[in-house]
Amino acid sequence: MTKKTESRRLQQFYSSYGSTFHEEFRRLKSSLEFASELHQHKSFAVVSARNGEGKSTIVRHLALTMAKEGKRVLIIDANFQEPVMHQHFTCDTGAGLSHVLLGQKRTSECLHETQFTGLSILPCGVMSSAVDPAVYLDAFRRMLKEVERQFDYVLIETESILEGRSSQAAAGLCGGTVIVARRNRTKAADLKDTKISLEGRGTNIIGVILNRKQYTFKQFFIRNTTKK
């Protein structure tokens, strides 16, 4: 899919308020808002066991749904394996998260407004391969606190949990974490290992999204997995 095609699809989604597709994301948004109000969370990591399970698409459409309803939303692309967020929005591929973590840029210098009102993005940055958030935890924590003061919601796409270097550390710093699983692709053993790995870091897992069909997401659910 070309950048122009994806941009057009996002614009169509943003404009399709009230459609069945949009209503699914409104329900997901409501679940996250409830978690946010209950525990004062503003940042949410969206993770998956392995690549290709749909977390990037979930982040984009969820962020658009929030922005459409008047929220100030920031997407942080912390997927250092496959950074793609800058390709889907009108965003420069230059300075980004990697520069902030390395101390080369201030966070404010790397934030980019998108073509959608209320939605901004902090891209990975061109030096992403040189950065491991697990090593720069203090810098990541400071950056997160800073943007939480500026935005209503911060959505962070990480690397896959079982294939990445930094996803567990990044997720552990967020207020809550949502796991994306894809029907007929995500193995139960991988999902279990992902949950165990995150809980080992003290991560607050607030739910699981089951993505039943790639890109359309006509049916999915969010299930609370937090220990009572």
C-alpha positions as a Python dict, from the first residue, in 0.01 Angstrom:
ca = {
    (1, 'M'): (0, 0, 0),
    (2, 'T'): (140, 338, -100),
    (3, 'K'): (177, 629, 138),
    (4, 'K'): (-80, 827, -61),
    (5, 'T'): (-334, 543, -47),
    (6, 'E'): (-297, 494, 326),
    (7, 'S'): (-326, 869, 388),
    (8, 'R'): (-650, 869, 190),
    (9, 'R'): (-784, 575, 390),
    (10, 'L'): (-706, 751, 716),
    (11, 'Q'): (-885, 1062, 594),
    (12, 'Q'): (-1187, 853, 498),
    (13, 'F'): (-1190, 691, 841),
    (14, 'Y'): (-1158, 1029, 1013),
    (15, 'S'): (-1454, 1158, 814),
    (16, 'S'): (-1671, 846, 857),
    (17, 'Y'): (-1808, 933, 1199),
    (18, 'G'): (-2090, 695, 1293),
    (19, 'S'): (-1986, 407, 1065),
    (20, 'T'): (-1968, 54, 1206),
    (21, 'F'): (-1592, 56, 1166),
    (22, 'H'): (-1565, 383, 1358),
    (23, 'E'): (-1801, 264, 1632),
    (24, 'E'): (-1569, -28, 1710),
    (25, 'F'): (-1288, 215, 1783),
    (26, 'R'): (-1518, 438, 1984),
    (27, 'R'): (-1587, 141, 2211),
    (28, 'L'): (-1216, 77, 2244),
    (29, 'K'): (-1160, 446, 2318),
    (30, 'S'): (-1425, 435, 2590),
    (31, 'S'): (-1250, 138, 2754),
    (32, 'L'): (-920, 325, 2763),
    (33, 'E'): (-1089, 640, 2890),
    (34, 'F'): (-1240, 441, 3174),
    (35, 'A'): (-898, 302, 3266),
    (36, 'S'): (-753, 652, 3241),
    (37, 'E'): (-1013, 808, 3470),
    (38, 'L'): (-1001, 522, 3718),
    (39, 'H'): (-622, 522, 3761),
    (40, 'Q'): (-523, 863, 3619),
    (41, 'H'): (-338, 706, 3326),
    (42, 'K'): (-255, 917, 3021),
    (43, 'S'): (-4, 698, 2839),
    (44, 'F'): (-81, 360, 2684),
    (45, 'A'): (157, 119, 2514),
    (46, 'V'): (15, -93, 2232),
    (47, 'V'): (216, -412, 2196),
    (48, 'S'): (199, -752, 2027),
    (49, 'A'): (381, -1081, 2063),
    (50, 'R'): (531, -1068, 1715),
    (51, 'N'): (538, -842, 1410),
    (52, 'G'): (244, -823, 1172),
    (53, 'E'): (-37, -859, 1425),
    (54, 'G'): (-193, -517, 1371),
    (55, 'K'): (-76, -289, 1652),
    (56, 'S'): (27, -8, 1417),
    (57, 'T'): (-317, 2, 1257),
    (58, 'I'): (-485, -6, 1598),
    (59, 'V'): (-276, 289, 1717),
    (60, 'R'): (-348, 501, 1409),
    (61, 'H'): (-724, 450, 1411),
    (62, 'L'): (-758, 478, 1787),
    (63, 'A'): (-563, 805, 1785),
    (64, 'L'): (-782, 943, 1506),
    (65, 'T'): (-1095, 847, 1698),
    (66, 'M'): (-972, 1031, 2007),
    (67, 'A'): (-865, 1337, 1809),
    (68, 'K'): (-1197, 1345, 1624),
    (69, 'E'): (-1372, 1384, 1961),
    (70, 'G'): (-1162, 1681, 2061),
    (71, 'K'): (-877, 1518, 2252),
    (72, 'R'): (-514, 1622, 2222),
    (73, 'V'): (-341, 1301, 2120),
    (74, 'L'): (22, 1210, 2064),
    (75, 'I'): (146, 900, 1887),
    (76, 'I'): (499, 795, 1982),
    (77, 'D'): (666, 557, 1739),
    (78, 'A'): (890, 346, 1960),
    (79, 'N'): (898, 57, 1715),
    (80, 'F'): (1269, 62, 1644),
    (81, 'Q'): (1241, -256, 1438),
    (82, 'E'): (993, -123, 1184),
    (83, 'P'): (913, 247, 1232),
    (84, 'V'): (623, 330, 1001),
    (85, 'M'): (412, 602, 1163),
    (86, 'H'): (583, 886, 976),
    (87, 'Q'): (483, 718, 648),
    (88, 'H'): (112, 740, 727),
    (89, 'F'): (98, 1105, 830),
    (90, 'T'): (240, 1426, 683),
    (91, 'C'): (551, 1405, 897),
    (92, 'D'): (919, 1471, 845),
    (93, 'T'): (1137, 1161, 886),
    (94, 'G'): (1418, 1359, 1048),
    (95, 'A'): (1446, 1428, 1420),
    (96, 'G'): (1250, 1197, 1648),
    (97, 'L'): (1245, 983, 1960),
    (98, 'S'): (1597, 851, 1907),
    (99, 'H'): (1738, 1204, 1912),
    (100, 'V'): (1550, 1284, 2234),
    (101, 'L'): (1680, 971, 2409),
    (102, 'L'): (2035, 1044, 2297),
    (103, 'G'): (2008, 1400, 2428),
    (104, 'Q'): (2060, 1551, 2085),
    (105, 'K'): (1720, 1723, 2063),
    (106, 'R'): (1453, 1853, 2299),
    (107, 'T'): (1120, 1674, 2287),
    (108, 'S'): (946, 1990, 2168),
    (109, 'E'): (1178, 2005, 1866),
    (110, 'C'): (1072, 1659, 1751),
    (111, 'L'): (693, 1680, 1782),
    (112, 'H'): (510, 1705, 1451),
    (113, 'E'): (151, 1810, 1399),
    (114, 'T'): (-33, 1587, 1153),
    (115, 'Q'): (-296, 1678, 896),
    (116, 'F'): (-560, 1586, 1155),
    (117, 'T'): (-662, 1846, 1415),
    (118, 'G'): (-550, 1749, 1764),
    (119, 'L'): (-319, 1468, 1655),
    (120, 'S'): (60, 1493, 1676),
    (121, 'I'): (336, 1240, 1629),
    (122, 'L'): (682, 1180, 1772),
    (123, 'P'): (849, 965, 1504),
    (124, 'C'): (1130, 721, 1570),
    (125, 'G'): (1399, 935, 1413),
    (126, 'V'): (1666, 853, 1158),
    (127, 'M'): (1910, 718, 1417),
    (128, 'S'): (1665, 466, 1558),
    (129, 'S'): (1897, 168, 1511),
    (130, 'A'): (2146, 323, 1754),
    (131, 'V'): (1899, 351, 2041),
    (132, 'D'): (1767, 102, 2292),
    (133, 'P'): (1512, 254, 2535),
    (134, 'A'): (1605, -17, 2784),
    (135, 'V'): (1942, 160, 2814),
    (136, 'Y'): (1795, 511, 2813),
    (137, 'L'): (1517, 448, 3063),
    (138, 'D'): (1563, 774, 3253),
    (139, 'A'): (1548, 978, 2932),
    (140, 'F'): (1239, 787, 2816),
    (141, 'R'): (1071, 844, 3153),
    (142, 'R'): (1144, 1218, 3145),
    (143, 'M'): (1016, 1246, 2790),
    (144, 'L'): (698, 1061, 2881),
    (145, 'K'): (625, 1284, 3178),
    (146, 'E'): (679, 1591, 2962),
    (147, 'V'): (435, 1488, 2689),
    (148, 'E'): (178, 1368, 2942),
    (149, 'R'): (155, 1728, 3060),
    (150, 'Q'): (88, 1848, 2706),
    (151, 'F'): (-156, 1588, 2574),
    (152, 'D'): (-474, 1422, 2690),
    (153, 'Y'): (-359, 1083, 2566),
    (154, 'V'): (-27, 938, 2457),
    (155, 'L'): (-32, 619, 2249),
    (156, 'I'): (298, 437, 2209),
    (157, 'E'): (363, 168, 1952),
    (158, 'T'): (652, -52, 2063),
    (159, 'E'): (850, -327, 1903),
    (160, 'S'): (702, -676, 1928),
    (161, 'I'): (754, -823, 2274),
    (162, 'L'): (912, -1153, 2170),
    (163, 'E'): (1125, -1018, 1885),
    (164, 'G'): (1226, -669, 2001),
    (165, 'R'): (1492, -530, 2231),
    (166, 'S'): (1313, -246, 2400),
    (167, 'S'): (938, -310, 2407),
    (168, 'Q'): (917, -448, 2761),
    (169, 'A'): (1107, -155, 2907),
    (170, 'A'): (900, 103, 2719),
    (171, 'A'): (568, -61, 2810),
    (172, 'G'): (668, -77, 3174),
    (173, 'L'): (689, 301, 3191),
    (174, 'C'): (338, 360, 3056),
    (175, 'G'): (25, 391, 3262),
    (176, 'G'): (-131, 93, 3089),
    (177, 'T'): (-56, -159, 2817),
    (178, 'V'): (-284, -320, 2560),
    (179, 'I'): (-185, -641, 2382),
    (180, 'V'): (-294, -687, 2020),
    (181, 'A'): (-346, -1045, 1901),
    (182, 'R'): (-448, -1150, 1550),
    (183, 'R'): (-690, -1434, 1495),
    (184, 'N'): (-543, -1738, 1315),
    (185, 'R'): (-195, -1589, 1348),
    (186, 'T'): (-107, -1520, 1710),
    (187, 'K'): (-19, -1843, 1887),
    (188, 'A'): (-161, -1902, 2232),
    (189, 'A'): (187, -1985, 2361),
    (190, 'D'): (321, -1654, 2228),
    (191, 'L'): (37, -1462, 2389),
    (192, 'K'): (104, -1635, 2720),
    (193, 'D'): (479, -1566, 2697),
    (194, 'T'): (406, -1201, 2615),
    (195, 'K'): (184, -1164, 2919),
    (196, 'I'): (441, -1332, 3144),
    (197, 'S'): (724, -1114, 3008),
    (198, 'L'): (529, -794, 3066),
    (199, 'E'): (411, -889, 3412),
    (200, 'G'): (771, -972, 3502),
    (201, 'R'): (846, -603, 3445),
    (202, 'G'): (551, -494, 3656),
    (203, 'T'): (362, -376, 3348),
    (204, 'N'): (-3, -282, 3397),
    (205, 'I'): (-182, -492, 3134),
    (206, 'I'): (-531, -352, 3095),
    (207, 'G'): (-663, -561, 2809),
    (208, 'V'): (-626, -772, 2497),
    (209, 'I'): (-758, -669, 2155),
    (210, 'L'): (-840, -960, 1926),
    (211, 'N'): (-788, -852, 1567),
    (212, 'R'): (-994, -1093, 1362),
    (213, 'K'): (-931, -960, 1013),
    (214, 'Q'): (-629, -769, 898),
    (215, 'Y'): (-689, -398, 832),
    (216, 'T'): (-1071, -408, 856),
    (217, 'F'): (-1110, -495, 1225),
    (218, 'K'): (-1483, -552, 1184),
    (219, 'Q'): (-1482, -756, 1502),
    (220, 'F'): (-1252, -741, 1799),
    (221, 'F'): (-1287, -727, 2173),
    (222, 'I'): (-1101, -593, 2469),
    (223, 'R'): (-1076, -823, 2767),
    (224, 'N'): (-956, -716, 3108),
    (225, 'T'): (-652, -918, 3212),
    (226, 'T'): (-555, -719, 3518),
    (227, 'K'): (-532, -929, 3831),
    (228, 'K'): (-812, -869, 4076),
}
